[in-house]
Amino acid sequence: MSDHVALLGLGTMGSGMGANLLKAGLPLTVYNRTSAKAEALASTGAQVTQTPAEAAKDASIVIGMLADDAASREVWTGCNGALEGVKQGAILIEASTASPSWIAELAALAAQRGTELLDAPVTGSRAQAAAGQLTFLVGGSEQALAAATPVLKAMSKEIVHLGPQGSGAKMKLINNFLCGVQVASLAEGLTWIERSGLDVHKALAILNAGAPASPLLAAISDRMVNRNYQVNFLLKLMAKDMLYAEREAETCDVDLKTAEVARGIFEEAIAKGYGERDIASVIESLRAG
């Protein structure tokens, strides 16, 4: 592959994505607000820059993997933002979990710069990012996706084209809405199990083999039982995703009542100091009563 790639954001997901881009032999320039997080990639061949504009200036593909709309806006459009440096004809990929309204605004700004945006959020967390096993949920033109596919393949097991710009963002919010409600209900259910006198391991074996079973239930329940809160998905970001989902659903005249309740559970845990820990830590707020 000859595409020069810029990667903006090296958090839980971005660091694994960057490592797989380098493994694929792609020239890689990276930017992260905290430069220390770029050291591992620098040691394996990435060029580290001080600004998003500098990272983007020679890239044919520019990827953002950022926490939220505000962080995305700052990196793309702030002082020395990536849009200042991006070259005409480049493909921009916003892989963050962002609101469709921000994606629409960013797409318009990209077009003014003679570039094209794909919104391509991912399913999967830290382990999948490290293993190159993400699924990209893509909105945008077929032509832009075809140009970006070799780069996306280096980080993924599947690329799903869902439709025009914004389609990926909408699908990701629906996905995370359903995940968030399940995690919140699991935290309540497991707290109930622990206080009921039931054998926790037997109870979870029944749930994981029965109708409630899902990969998410199996993974998160294990972390909750073992109190393993190494970050796979930041708790505070799930609260953010639920809020974005509620707002987007309102545009379709859908009231996500369960999302509102689940978000309240996450926000209570954030208030108790768990926001920077893994989403599974939400149970600790309930365990404390």
Secondary structure, 3 states (H helix, E strand, C coil): CCCCEEEECCCCCHHHHHHHHHHCCCCEEEECCCHHHHHHHHCCCCEECCCHHHHHCCCCEEEECCCCHHHHHHHHHCCCCHHHHCCCCCEEEECCCCCHHHHHHHHHHHHHCCCEEEECCEECCHHHHHHCCEEEEEECCHHHHHHHHHHHHCCEEEEEEEECCCHHHHHHHHHHHHHHHHHHHHHHHHHHHHHHCCCHHHHHHHHHHCCCCCHHHHHHHHHHHHCCCCCCCEHHHHHHHHHHHHHHHHCCCCCCHHHHHHHHHHHHHHHCCCCCCEHHHHHHHHHCC
